[in-house]
Amino acid sequence: MVLAQIFIALITKFIRWTKVIKTRKTLYNLYHILNHLNLFGSSYQHQAEQMMASLLAEL
């Protein structure tokens, strides 16, 4: 029983950590997309808006 509880706790922490990593990756990539938007124009606007909406949805 104790091993099962430890396993469940570890899996829960792993799932939370993967969500943090996904959010952080999106945030880091958003910087580069915004840079490309500034340099190359509106072709990157939709992608930037989607990434920002995804980040705001996680708040």
N, C-alpha and C positions, 0 to 999 in steps of 0.2 A: 504494500500500500504506500509506503513512504517513497519508494523508488518511482512509483507512478506519479505521485504529487511533484516530485523533483523534476521528472520528465516534462510534465505539463507546464510547470513554471518556466523551464528552459525554453520550451517551444513558444510560450507566450512572449517571453523576452525577445526571442529571435524574430517573431512576427512584428513586434513593435519596432525593433531595430531596422528591419528591412523597410518598414514604412518611413522611418527617419532618413534612411539612405536614399530612398526614391525621391523624397521631398527635397533633400539637399542637392541631389543630382539635377533635378528640374530647376532649382534656383541657380545653381552654377551655370547651367546651360542657357538660362534666360539671359544672363549677362552677355554672353556671346551673340545670342540672337538679337538683343537690343543693339549691340555694337554693329552687327551686320545691317540691321534696319537703318541705323544712322549713316552707315557708309554707302550702302547699295540701294536703299529705297524701300518702297512699299511692298516688295515681294516677300518680305519677312514679317510684315505686320500681323497677318492672320496667325502665324505660328506664335508670335510673341503674345498676342491676346489670349490664345488658347492656354499657353503656359501660365500666364498670370491668373487666368480664371481657375485653372487647376490648383494653383498655390493658394488662392483666396478661399477656395472650397474646403481646404484642409484646416483653415483656422477655426 
